[in-house]
Amino acid sequence: MEKALMTRPRCTVHACEMEFVIPRTPEQRFVGTMYKCPMCGNSVLLPSSELTAFLEKQKGNENV
C-alpha cells in the first residue's frame, strides 16, 4: 500500500513546493511518484513499493 505525503517536497534551490508529475507510461507508474521544481527542473522520486521490492530482490542476486 502506497502512503500519501502530508506536504509536497520543496526545491532545495528555490524553496518552493514541487509540482506532481503525472505518469504517462507504465514504466513511469512502476518507478514511483515524481515531483519537479517549476523553476529549475530539480526533481524528487519517491520509489514505489514495486520498485523497492524489485531492487531488494536484485540486491539478493548480487551475492550469488
C-alpha positions in Angstrom: 0.0 0.0 0.0 1.4 3.4 -1.0 1.4 6.2 1.6 0.3 9.8 0.9 2.5 12.7 1.7 1.4 15.3 4.2 3.2 18.1 2.2 4.8 18.2 -1.2 8.6 18.2 -1.4 10.3 21.6 -1.6 13.0 22.5 -4.1 16.4 22.8 -2.3 17.4 25.7 -4.6 14.2 27.8 -4.7 12.4 26.6 -1.5 9.1 26.4 -3.5 6.8 23.4 -3.5 7.5 21.0 -6.3 4.8 20.0 -8.7 3.5 16.5 -9.1 4.5 14.9 -12.5 1.7 12.9 -13.9 3.0 9.5 -15.0 2.3 8.9 -18.7 3.7 5.4 -19.3 3.5 2.1 -17.4 7.3 2.4 -16.7 6.8 5.8 -15.0 4.0 4.4 -12.9 6.2 1.5 -11.9 9.1 3.6 -10.6 7.0 5.7 -8.3 5.9 9.3 -7.7 7.9 12.2 -9.2 7.8 15.8 -8.2 9.6 18.6 -10.2 10.5 22.2 -9.4 8.6 24.5 -11.8 11.5 26.9 -11.8 14.6 24.8 -12.4 13.5 21.2 -13.1 15.1 19.8 -10.0 13.2 16.6 -9.2 12.4 14.1 -6.4 11.4 10.5 -7.0 9.5 8.6 -4.3 10.0 5.0 -5.3 7.0 2.7 -5.5 6.7 -0.4 -3.3 7.1 -2.5 -6.5 10.4 -0.8 -7.4 11.7 -1.2 -3.9 10.8 -4.9 -3.8 12.5 -5.3 -7.3 15.7 -3.6 -6.1 15.8 -5.7 -2.9 15.4 -8.8 -5.0 18.2 -7.7 -7.3 20.4 -6.9 -4.3 20.0 -10.5 -3.1 21.1 -11.8 -6.5 24.4 -9.9 -6.4 25.8 -12.2 -3.7 25.4 -15.4 -5.9 
